[in-house]
């Protein structure tokens, strides 16, 4: 194997989900009947638009010097507002039509300022929480600073655990996900992937025990109804849910003959041959799990490529595709990042949209769906330097 290929594999696996659960069932409470999702279909399939989407609405986000976006890592909706986290430490608020409203907080060391914007969440009253380094800040829905509190995981050596993401649960409590390769031990002498934390920053429980130090992939937490959905750790196909009843196994993702069914070996590390081997033979690293009333979405890795799964709960059927399904004469959403009501939310680089518009102009307008014609007119002044374009993907109601 050449040095260039070894380097590519190294870079790739640095981004994999590298968690390994020591014991799943032993740490769950009030287990409900887990549902097995059987995933069938050709992974190289190019999806037909009408198979999964009933419509895609496009929103052009305003672009100015105050709200320039590099890469959106998280999106949440609250009433008629859209909150976007950019990878360059910005939390931006837009209205439902894409007009920029304001930024939430700013970097700094003063009151209401954060050192690092690691993650954010919104409660039922519209208050915004920002996960900072060893702090959580609370703001009102319009961005007014309300309060903050410190947290720590060990009093002697708090640097051993540096969480990168969190989610609000019931009674203003939090789930905190580990996130640095520097995790060594918690206050019980064990490793956990996830912790419960009180609104005062007190760690009350460790969940999902681990055998190994582990980095984190972003976006593990999503909400559906009154529960929190949690992506699997590496080596597991179990989707967990968390509610006032505790941690429960909600789904098992069954890829049939491609399901990873061999144990992670002792001495596992993210650079071992084990990962290279399983990547060539199994579907793995399930992430981005989202659930609505009628649909489920997630993606997985196989042979260094990501693949999408759209699962219809009504049909009990999966639609599997490449990450960028090319719908003929249609605008194409990118990876799904979130949901709002029963729609999936995606963003696409403006350069891709411009290329699609150029392709549409080469064919007769009679062959274009009305919604595509309208969006093309709306986006005709789009520039490659503009902010990403928001896609509201309405799913088909079978």
C-alpha positions as semicolon CSV with decimal commas, in nm:
position;residue;x (nm);y (nm);z (nm)
1;X;0,000;0,000;0,000
2;X;0,146;0,337;-0,104
3;X;0,217;0,618;0,139
4;X;-0,053;0,838;-0,019
5;X;-0,322;0,571;0,030
6;X;-0,214;0,511;0,391
7;X;-0,237;0,886;0,455
8;X;-0,586;0,906;0,304
9;X;-0,704;0,616;0,518
10;X;-0,551;0,780;0,824
11;X;-0,732;1,110;0,759
12;X;-1,057;0,932;0,688
13;X;-1,061;0,727;1,003
14;X;-0,973;1,024;1,219
15;X;-1,327;1,140;1,146
16;X;-1,500;0,810;1,216
17;X;-1,713;0,755;1,522
18;X;-1,464;0,588;1,753
19;X;-1,672;0,496;2,055
20;X;-1,701;0,139;2,177
21;X;-1,968;0,044;2,426
22;X;-1,868;-0,188;2,707
23;X;-2,221;-0,289;2,800
24;X;-2,536;-0,147;2,646
25;X;-2,819;-0,339;2,808
26;X;-2,668;-0,331;3,154
27;X;-2,692;0,047;3,164
28;X;-3,044;0,102;3,035
29;X;-3,354;0,166;3,241
30;X;-3,717;0,075;3,182
31;X;-3,641;-0,105;2,855
32;X;-3,921;-0,078;2,599
33;X;-3,958;-0,311;2,306
34;X;-3,685;-0,227;2,060
35;X;-3,781;-0,203;1,692
36;X;-3,560;-0,366;1,430
37;X;-3,528;-0,161;1,111
38;X;-3,434;-0,388;0,822
39;X;-3,247;-0,184;0,562
40;X;-3,273;-0,318;0,210
41;X;-3,185;-0,171;-0,127
42;X;-2,898;-0,110;-0,364
43;X;-2,666;0,142;-0,200
44;X;-2,565;0,284;-0,540
45;X;-2,926;0,356;-0,629
46;X;-3,017;0,702;-0,760
47;X;-3,343;0,788;-0,589
48;X;-3,649;0,902;-0,778
49;X;-3,766;1,237;-0,642
50;X;-4,129;1,130;-0,605
51;X;-4,034;0,820;-0,406
52;X;-3,954;1,019;-0,094
53;X;-4,018;1,392;-0,146
54;X;-4,354;1,552;-0,213
55;X;-4,195;1,895;-0,249
56;X;-3,877;2,090;-0,178
57;X;-3,904;2,454;-0,079
58;X;-3,591;2,664;-0,121
59;X;-3,503;2,958;0,104
60;X;-3,215;3,188;0,015
61;X;-3,043;3,306;0,332
62;X;-2,952;3,673;0,342
63;X;-2,582;3,744;0,294
64;X;-2,408;4,042;0,451
65;X;-2,093;4,110;0,654
66;X;-2,273;4,037;0,981
67;X;-2,396;3,692;0,889
68;X;-2,141;3,531;0,657
69;X;-2,159;3,153;0,686
70;X;-1,872;2,917;0,615
71;X;-2,021;2,580;0,698
72;X;-2,344;2,506;0,885
73;X;-2,295;2,237;1,150
74;X;-2,634;2,255;1,322
75;X;-2,980;2,399;1,259
76;X;-3,276;2,434;1,496
77;X;-3,617;2,590;1,443
78;X;-3,825;2,766;1,705
79;X;-4,163;2,904;1,597
80;X;-4,090;3,129;1,298
81;X;-3,713;3,159;1,353
82;X;-3,418;2,960;1,222
83;X;-3,102;2,925;1,434
84;X;-2,781;2,824;1,257
85;X;-2,445;2,731;1,409
86;X;-2,149;2,802;1,183
87;X;-1,826;2,609;1,230
88;X;-1,644;2,939;1,290
89;X;-1,802;2,999;1,630
90;X;-2,113;3,193;1,530
91;X;-2,478;3,142;1,620
92;X;-2,703;3,327;1,375
93;X;-3,078;3,384;1,379
94;X;-3,288;3,422;1,059
95;X;-3,660;3,456;1,005
96;X;-3,867;3,201;0,812
97;X;-3,796;3,380;0,482
98;X;-3,420;3,381;0,528
99;X;-3,376;3,740;0,645
100;X;-3,095;3,782;0,897
101;X;-3,215;3,899;1,240
102;X;-2,920;3,889;1,481
103;X;-2,630;3,699;1,630
104;X;-2,661;3,523;1,966
105;X;-2,373;3,606;2,201
106;X;-2,019;3,667;2,086
107;X;-1,667;3,546;2,154
108;X;-1,491;3,700;2,452
109;X;-1,438;3,672;2,826
110;X;-1,698;3,917;2,951
111;X;-2,052;3,853;3,084
112;X;-2,265;3,683;2,819
113;X;-1,961;3,607;2,603
114;X;-1,819;3,265;2,526
115;X;-1,469;3,136;2,468
116;X;-1,590;2,861;2,236
117;X;-1,928;2,792;2,077
118;X;-1,925;2,412;2,095
119;X;-2,297;2,341;2,070
120;X;-2,633;2,505;2,134
121;X;-2,988;2,407;2,218
122;X;-3,330;2,571;2,267
123;X;-3,585;2,497;2,540
124;X;-3,964;2,492;2,512
125;X;-3,984;2,862;2,599
126;X;-3,740;2,966;2,327
127;X;-3,444;3,026;2,559
128;X;-3,106;2,945;2,404
129;X;-2,824;2,754;2,573
130;X;-2,463;2,761;2,450
131;X;-2,209;2,498;2,549
132;X;-1,877;2,672;2,619
133;X;-1,549;2,550;2,765
134;X;-1,643;2,446;3,122
135;X;-1,950;2,675;3,109
136;X;-2,308;2,682;2,983
137;X;-2,464;3,020;2,896
138;X;-2,836;3,093;2,877
139;X;-2,993;3,362;2,655
140;X;-3,346;3,469;2,579
141;X;-3,488;3,402;2,234
142;X;-3,383;3,747;2,111
143;X;-3,025;3,696;2,230
144;X;-3,035;3,879;2,565
145;X;-2,789;3,721;2,810
146;X;-2,965;3,572;3,115
147;X;-2,719;3,364;3,315
148;X;-2,436;3,112;3,302
149;X;-2,293;2,840;3,523
150;X;-1,976;2,636;3,542
151;X;-1,950;2,259;3,526
152;X;-1,672;2,010;3,586
153;X;-1,633;1,635;3,575
154;X;-1,354;1,586;3,826
155;X;-1,261;1,843;4,086
156;X;-0,892;1,760;4,071
157;X;-0,839;1,726;3,698
158;X;-1,130;1,876;3,498
159;X;-0,927;1,879;3,176
160;X;-0,965;1,503;3,147
161;X;-1,314;1,544;3,005
162;X;-1,388;1,818;2,753
163;X;-1,743;1,777;2,614
164;X;-1,815;1,900;2,263
165;X;-2,194;1,860;2,251
166;X;-2,498;1,848;2,474
167;X;-2,876;1,848;2,472
168;X;-3,146;1,973;2,708
169;X;-3,369;1,709;2,862
170;X;-3,652;1,740;3,114
171;X;-3,645;1,989;3,404
172;X;-3,358;2,190;3,255
173;X;-3,119;1,899;3,286
174;X;-2,859;1,809;3,024
175;X;-2,702;1,514;2,852
176;X;-2,334;1,578;2,788
177;X;-2,137;1,381;2,528
178;X;-1,765;1,325;2,566
179;X;-1,549;1,458;2,296
180;X;-1,176;1,463;2,334
181;X;-0,906;1,201;2,303
182;X;-0,791;1,325;2,643
183;X;-1,068;1,150;2,836
184;X;-0,902;0,935;3,101
185;X;-1,142;0,869;3,389
186;X;-1,444;1,015;3,560
187;X;-1,515;1,042;3,931
188;X;-1,596;0,668;3,955
189;X;-1,276;0,558;3,781
190;X;-1,464;0,444;3,467
191;X;-1,514;0,589;3,122
192;X;-1,857;0,689;2,994
193;X;-1,961;0,824;2,657
194;X;-2,240;1,033;2,807
195;X;-2,328;1,197;3,137
196;X;-2,637;1,347;3,297
197;X;-2,588;1,692;3,442
198;X;-2,813;1,911;3,658
199;X;-2,896;2,273;3,577
200;X;-2,634;2,371;3,835
201;X;-2,353;2,185;3,661
202;X;-2,350;1,881;3,889
203;X;-2,274;1,547;3,721
204;X;-2,537;1,302;3,846
205;X;-2,494;0,990;3,635
206;X;-2,267;0,824;3,380
207;X;-2,427;0,651;3,080
208;X;-2,289;0,417;2,811
209;X;-1,969;0,287;2,974
210;X;-1,663;0,264;2,751
211;X;-1,346;0,059;2,741
212;X;-1,147;0,310;2,540
213;X;-1,071;0,677;2,506
214;X;-1,284;0,822;2,231
215;X;-1,321;1,130;2,011
216;X;-1,669;1,246;1,915
217;X;-1,863;1,302;1,595
218;X;-2,087;1,606;1,593
219;X;-2,466;1,592;1,587
220;X;-2,531;1,288;1,804
221;X;-2,842;1,433;1,964
222;X;-3,174;1,495;1,787
223;X;-3,524;1,543;1,923
224;X;-3,846;1,369;1,833
225;X;-4,162;1,447;2,027
226;X;-4,063;1,444;2,397
227;X;-3,757;1,222;2,363
228;X;-3,392;1,270;2,271
229;X;-3,247;1,039;2,005
230;X;-2,882;0,937;2,035
231;X;-2,659;0,809;1,755
232;X;-2,486;0,473;1,812
233;X;-2,129;0,449;1,930
234;X;-1,885;0,285;1,691
235;X;-1,931;-0,092;1,685
236;X;-2,302;-0,071;1,769
237;X;-2,617;-0,045;1,556
238;X;-2,843;0,057;1,845
239;X;-3,021;0,393;1,840
240;X;-3,096;0,502;2,197
241;X;-3,364;0,734;2,325
242;X;-3,363;0,933;2,647
243;X;-3,664;1,071;2,831
244;X;-3,794;1,108;3,186
245;X;-3,800;0,725;3,190
246;X;-3,425;0,710;3,137
247;X;-3,210;0,559;2,865
248;X;-3,378;0,305;2,638
249;X;-3,297;0,108;2,324
250;X;-3,528;0,242;2,053
251;X;-3,407;0,094;1,723
252;X;-3,166;-0,167;1,596
253;X;-3,039;-0,094;1,245
254;X;-3,017;-0,427;1,060
255;X;-2,821;-0,412;0,735
256;X;-2,888;-0,784;0,689
257;X;-2,572;-0,943;0,545
258;X;-2,373;-0,621;0,591
259;X;-2,447;-0,565;0,962
260;X;-2,132;-0,539;1,173
261;X;-2,157;-0,847;1,394
262;X;-1,801;-0,904;1,512
263;X;-1,677;-0,765;1,844
264;X;-1,427;-0,484;1,860
265;X;-1,098;-0,645;1,968
266;X;-0,908;-0,572;2,284
267;X;-0,654;-0,296;2,241
268;X;-0,869;-0,128;1,979
269;X;-0,760;0,214;1,856
270;X;-0,885;0,429;1,572
271;X;-0,583;0,356;1,353
272;X;-0,580;-0,022;1,377
273;X;-0,628;-0,256;1,083
274;X;-0,959;-0,358;1,237
275;X;-1,129;-0,044;1,109
276;X;-0,986;-0,083;0,762
277;X;-1,106;-0,442;0,755
278;X;-1,460;-0,373;0,868
279;X;-1,493;-0,078;0,629
280;X;-1,442;-0,315;0,337
281;X;-1,697;-0,571;0,456
282;X;-1,966;-0,403;0,667
283;X;-2,191;-0,096;0,675
284;X;-2,088;0,098;0,984
285;X;-2,064;0,434;1,165
286;X;-2,435;0,516;1,165
287;X;-2,482;0,887;1,230
288;X;-2,714;1,182;1,174
289;X;-3,019;0,983;1,292
290;X;-3,341;1,187;1,260
291;X;-3,701;1,080;1,316
292;X;-4,034;1,242;1,226
293;X;-4,389;1,107;1,249
294;X;-4,361;0,928;0,914
295;X;-3,991;0,906;0,824
296;X;-3,646;0,820;0,957
297;X;-3,318;0,940;0,810
298;X;-2,955;0,850;0,878
299;X;-2,630;0,789;0,692
300;X;-2,358;0,528;0,719
301;X;-2,009;0,449;0,587
302;X;-1,895;0,176;0,350
303;X;-1,567;0,163;0,160
304;X;-1,483;0,525;0,247
305;X;-1,816;0,658;0,114
306;X;-2,123;0,792;0,290
307;X;-2,469;0,662;0,197
308;X;-2,814;0,794;0,286
309;X;-3,109;0,598;0,420
310;X;-3,467;0,730;0,412
311;X;-3,698;0,489;0,593
312;X;-4,077;0,516;0,556
313;X;-4,243;0,413;0,881
314;X;-4,578;0,372;0,706
315;X;-4,441;0,146;0,434
316;X;-4,182;-0,019;0,659
317;X;-3,947;0,031;0,366
318;X;-3,600;0,180;0,320
319;X;-3,479;0,397;0,032
320;X;-3,099;0,388;0,011
321;X;-2,886;0,613;-0,205
322;X;-2,557;0,783;-0,261
323;X;-2,504;1,105;-0,063
324;X;-2,591;1,322;-0,364
325;X;-2,885;1,168;-0,551
326;X;-2,907;1,349;-0,885
327;X;-3,275;1,403;-0,959
328;X;-3,328;1,485;-1,328
329;X;-3,439;1,847;-1,369
330;X;-3,470;1,901;-0,995
331;X;-3,283;2,102;-0,735
332;X;-3,090;1,857;-0,519
333;X;-3,055;1,887;-0,139
334;X;-2,731;1,788;0,030
335;X;-2,701;1,586;0,349
336;X;-2,992;1,616;0,592
337;X;-2,895;1,812;0,906
338;X;-3,221;1,837;1,095
339;X;-3,599;1,840;1,084
340;X;-3,888;2,078;1,139
341;X;-4,229;1,927;1,197
342;X;-4,241;1,648;0,937
343;X;-3,992;1,800;0,694
344;X;-3,620;1,731;0,664
345;X;-3,379;2,025;0,650
346;X;-3,077;2,046;0,425
347;X;-2,834;2,306;0,293
348;X;-2,656;2,327;-0,041
349;X;-2,358;2,531;-0,151
350;X;-2,464;2,817;-0,385
351;X;-2,210;2,707;-0,645
352;X;-2,394;2,377;-0,686
353;X;-2,726;2,559;-0,723
354;X;-2,578;2,786;-0,991
355;X;-2,457;2,482;-1,186
356;X;-2,802;2,326;-1,162
357;X;-2,968;2,644;-1,289
358;X;-2,728;2,648;-1,586
359;X;-2,830;2,290;-1,665
360;X;-3,201;2,376;-1,641
361;X;-3,159;2,662;-1,889
362;X;-3,036;2,417;-2,152
363;X;-3,368;2,232;-2,168
364;X;-3,720;2,335;-2,259
365;X;-3,907;2,507;-1,976
366;X;-4,199;2,274;-2,048
367;X;-3,998;1,990;-1,897
368;X;-3,938;2,169;-1,567
369;X;-4,178;2,128;-1,271
370;X;-4,353;2,452;-1,175
371;X;-4,178;2,468;-0,835
372;X;-3,839;2,442;-1,010
373;X;-3,930;2,722;-1,252
374;X;-4,033;2,948;-0,966
375;X;-3,719;2,870;-0,764
376;X;-3,497;2,928;-1,069
377;X;-3,643;3,278;-1,115
378;X;-3,604;3,348;-0,744
379;X;-3,239;3,239;-0,743
380;X;-3,130;3,391;-1,073
381;X;-2,916;3,654;-0,892
382;X;-2,750;3,399;-0,662
383;X;-2,371;3,436;-0,640
384;X;-2,111;3,172;-0,555
385;X;-2,002;3,383;-0,255
386;X;-2,352;3,391;-0,104
387;X;-2,459;3,200;0,206
388;X;-2,573;2,837;0,169
389;X;-2,924;2,778;0,037
390;X;-3,177;2,625;0,276
391;X;-3,391;2,331;0,161
392;X;-3,719;2,241;0,335
393;X;-3,783;1,884;0,216
394;X;-4,146;1,782;0,257
395;X;-4,165;1,404;0,271
396;X;-4,421;1,198;0,086
397;X;-4,724;1,095;0,293
398;X;-4,792;0,738;0,185
